[in-house]
């Protein structure tokens, strides 16, 4: 075999091996790209859920029912347990009615959600845990409530948008104090934008079964006349 022929054969062998390896490299790159796309999608989903819950707290404290409606699944379920209340609600409209009645023109509310732990269960399902701290003034009954809880939420993605599917908590701690005098309030958003109501539905959110607790029947500082759930 001539030197030229030997070189040609060697080059053919090398090029053939390289050609055979090329599809595997292409497949590997495609798999890496697919995995990267999935990771980016997961991060975007988690961020969208964070924004959903942040907007939820804003909607609660400002009694923005239109905003809250846009964040909730029509069949959302709610279960909140505090020192003197238990809300068990089914459906978006029922929950919005409870929010409108209790975050009314005679209260001041502040809710902060911290330390989100969001877990994606599937491309369209997720769950999250949020650490709540809140301050709530019932100006009519002169009650101040503060405390914490861990929200346990479920989310679903419908038509490309994440919605709140269920939410629940049981108070971690709660303090309710009777106010001898009201604080010096210089700005009160809900006084202007909150619903005007004849009574506060502390017990179950909707005053079903006469569960309203008038302040006159509650001992000062006891949780039986606690503020509305959040």
N, C-alpha and C positions, 0 to 999 in steps of 0.2 A: 504494500500500500504506500503510495507516494505521500510525501509530507503534506502536500496540498489536500489530498483526499482525506487523510487522517484529521486534519484541522477542520474540514467541512463536516465530517461525521461528528466530531466532538461538539461543534457549534450547534448542529442539528439536535443532538441529545440534550444539550443545555437549554436550548430554546423550547424544546418539547416539554421538558420538566417545568420550565417557567410557565408555559402555557397551561399545563395541567394544574399548577398551583393557583393560577389567577382566579378561577371560579371560587375556590375556597376563601381567598382573600376578599372577594366581592361579597360572598355570603356573610363572612365575619363582620365586614363593615356595615352591611345592611342590618344585621342583628344588633350591633352596637348602636346604630342610629335609632332603631326601633325602641331599644331599651331607654335611650336618652329621651326620646319623645314621650315615653310613658312616664318617666320621672318628672319631666317638665309639666306634663298634664296633671300629675298628682300634686305638685307644688301649687299650681294654679287653682286646683280644686280646693286645697286647704286654705289658700288665701281668700278665695271667694266665700268660703264658709266663715272665716274670721270677719270679713266685712259684713256678712249677713248678721252675725251676732252683735257686732258693734252698732249697726243700724237698729237692731232690735232694742238695745238699751236706750238709744236716742229716741226711738219711737215711744217707748214706755214713759220716759221722764217728761216728754213733751206732749203726751197723749195724742200723738200723730197717728190716727187710726188708718189713714190711707197708706202711710208708709208701712205700718205693721201688716196690713192686708197684703201688700206686695211681697212680704217675706214669708208668709205662712201658707202651708198646704191647706186646701179647703177642709180636709179631714183631720186637722191637727188635734192632738189630745194633750191635755194639761192636767198635772197633778202636783199641787204645791201644798206643803204642810208646814205651818208655823205654830207658835205658841197658842194662839187662839183662833186659828182659821185652818180650813182645808178646802182648797179649790180642786174640784174634779169636773173638768169641762171637756166637751166634745164638739169639735167643729170650729172653724175660723170665726164665724159670726158670733157664736156664743162667747168665745174668748174676747173678741173685740168689744162686745157689749160689757163684759166684766171690767175690762180695762177702762173704757169710757166712763163707767159709773164710779169707779174707785179712784182713778187718777183724775180727779175732778177739780173744780175751781176752788176747793177748800183744802187742798193739800199741797205740800211741797215734797218732791221726790228726787232722790239722787241714787242711781244704781251704777256701780262699776263692776265690770267682769274682767277677771285677771287669769293668768296662767292657763291659757287654752290647751287642752290635750285633744287633738283631732285625729281620728282614725278613719281611714277610708276602708270600707268593707267591700265595695265593688265600684265599678265606674259610675253608678247612680245611687249609692247608699253610703252614708257615713254616720259616725257618732262622735259626740264631743262632750268634754267635761270642762266646766268653767267655774272659777272661784268668785262668788258674788260677795260684795260688801255694799250695804245700802244704808241710807238715812231717809226717814220718812216722817213728815210732820202732818198730823191730822189737826188742822187749825180749828175745826168746829168742836172737836172733842178734847182739844188741848192735850194731845198725846204725841210723844216722840218715840219712834221705834228705830233701833239700829241692830245690825247683826250680820251674820254671814250664812252662806249655804253653798253647796256644790250643785250646780245645774248639771243634769244628765240629759242631753239632747240627742235626737235622731234627725237626720237630714236626708232628703231625697232630691235627686236632680230630675226636673221635669222640663222637657223641651229646652235643654241646655242651661237651665237655671236652678241653682240650689234653693230649696225651701225648707223651712222648719216643719218637721213631721210630728214630733212629739217633744215635750219638755216637762221635766219634773225635778223637784228637790224636796228635801226635808231639812229644816233649819239646823245649822251646825251650832249656832248659839243665837239668842235673841234677847234684847233688853227693851222693855217698854216702860216709859216714865211718864207720869202725869206732870203737866206743866202748870205751875201756879200762874205764871204770866207768859204771854207769847213773846218770842224773840222780836227784836226790832227789824222787821222785814222791810227792806227798801226796794226790792225788785221781786216780783212773783209772776213767772211766765204763765203758770197754770191758772192763776186768778183771772187772766184775760182769755186764755185759749182753752181751758178745761171745760168740761161739761157742767152745767148747772144741775144739781141734783137735790132731791128732797130728803134723801137718806143715804147713808153709807152702808154698803153690803159687805161688812168685814168677814162674816163667817164663811160663806161659800162663794163669794164673788158676785152672786146674782140675787141675793135675798130670797132664795127658794126656801119655802117652809118657815118664813119669818125668822131667819137666822141673823137678822140685824141685831147688833148689841149696842143699845144706847149707853152713852157714857155714864148716865145716872145710876145704872145698875152694876157698874163695874168698880171694884175697889181700885184705888189709885195704885198704879205701878204693876198691876197684874196683867197678864197677857190675854185675858178674856176679851178685852176691848182693843186688841192689837190692830195695827193699821192694816190696810188692804194688802193682800199678797201682791208680789210683783210678777 
